[in-house]
Amino acid sequence: MQNRLLFGQTQLSITIARLCQQLIEKHGDFENTVLLGLQPRGIYFADRIKAELSKYTSKSISLGYLDATFFRDDFRRRDNPVRANETRIDFLIEDKQVVLIDDVFFTGRSVRAALDAMHAFGRPKKVELMVLVKRKYARHVPVNPDYVGKEVNTLNTQKVLVEWKGIDDNDEDNVWLTDKQE
């Protein structure tokens, strides 16, 4: 299979704006809502969401980065040691509405691990999940995103590759469906 472009720069910008409008409809001024980007790649999407939201509100929106590496159920089953990423949350999530943000939703195991990792920062009032791309028919746990940029049919031999301008040596943002490299 050749690479298939799922989002180009323009469509990605429109999708991010749409997702932010959905958040605003539900959370209003974000007084009791915080955003958590899931490490490693969800943080870039979370940064874009926060930047877009700041166009519509003058209030400060809390954004943190959450690493769930050591909470994964496959942590000790890997052949190569896993390297953790930085968790950076300088606020409590106790009794807050949390929007957990990731770039690609596949089996749901990362989200399940993130739910466990989150509790070190308090017990949230409610947790919602936002993803840029949801891979259909691949869930292993009963978790489903509340906000979805795009749903795609994929095979297990494929992966979704999100390229961010300024992060991945690209001149523009792109989201691709590609074959996994063996």
GIWOCOR-V948149 format. One record per backbone hydrogen bond with DSSP energy under -1.0 kcal/mol. CO is the residue of the C=O (numbers start at 1). NH is the residue of the N-H. E is the energy in kcal/mol with one decimal. If there is no record, write none. Layout:
BEGIN
CO NH E
CO NH E
END
This chain:
BEGIN
4 177 -2.7
7 175 -2.2
8 12 -2.5
9 13 -2.1
10 14 -2.1
11 15 -2.3
12 16 -2.5
13 17 -2.1
14 18 -2.3
15 19 -2.6
16 20 -2.2
17 21 -2.1
18 22 -2.0
19 23 -2.0
20 24 -2.6
21 25 -2.3
22 26 -1.5
23 27 -3.3
24 28 -2.1
27 30 -2.1
32 97 -3.1
34 99 -2.6
35 64 -2.3
36 101 -3.3
37 66 -2.9
38 42 -1.8
42 46 -2.5
43 47 -2.4
44 48 -1.7
45 49 -2.4
46 50 -2.7
47 51 -2.4
48 52 -2.3
49 53 -2.7
50 54 -2.1
52 55 -1.2
53 56 -1.8
62 35 -2.8
64 37 -3.0
65 88 -2.6
66 39 -3.2
68 71 -1.7
69 72 -1.3
72 75 -1.1
74 77 -1.1
88 65 -2.1
93 96 -2.3
96 125 -2.1
96 126 -1.4
97 34 -2.7
98 128 -3.0
99 36 -2.6
100 130 -3.0
101 38 -3.0
102 132 -1.1
103 133 -2.3
105 135 -2.9
107 140 -3.0
107 141 -1.4
108 112 -2.3
109 113 -2.2
110 114 -2.2
111 115 -2.2
112 116 -1.4
113 117 -2.5
114 118 -2.3
117 120 -1.4
118 121 -2.4
119 122 -1.0
121 93 -3.0
123 95 -3.1
126 98 -3.1
128 100 -3.2
129 146 -2.3
129 147 -2.2
130 102 -2.3
131 149 -1.9
132 150 -1.2
133 105 -3.0
134 152 -2.5
141 143 -2.4
147 131 -2.6
150 134 -2.7
152 136 -2.8
155 158 -1.7
157 180 -3.0
159 178 -2.9
161 176 -3.0
163 174 -2.2
164 167 -1.8
164 168 -2.5
170 166 -1.1
174 163 -3.4
175 6 -3.2
175 7 -1.6
176 161 -2.8
177 4 -2.4
178 159 -2.7
END
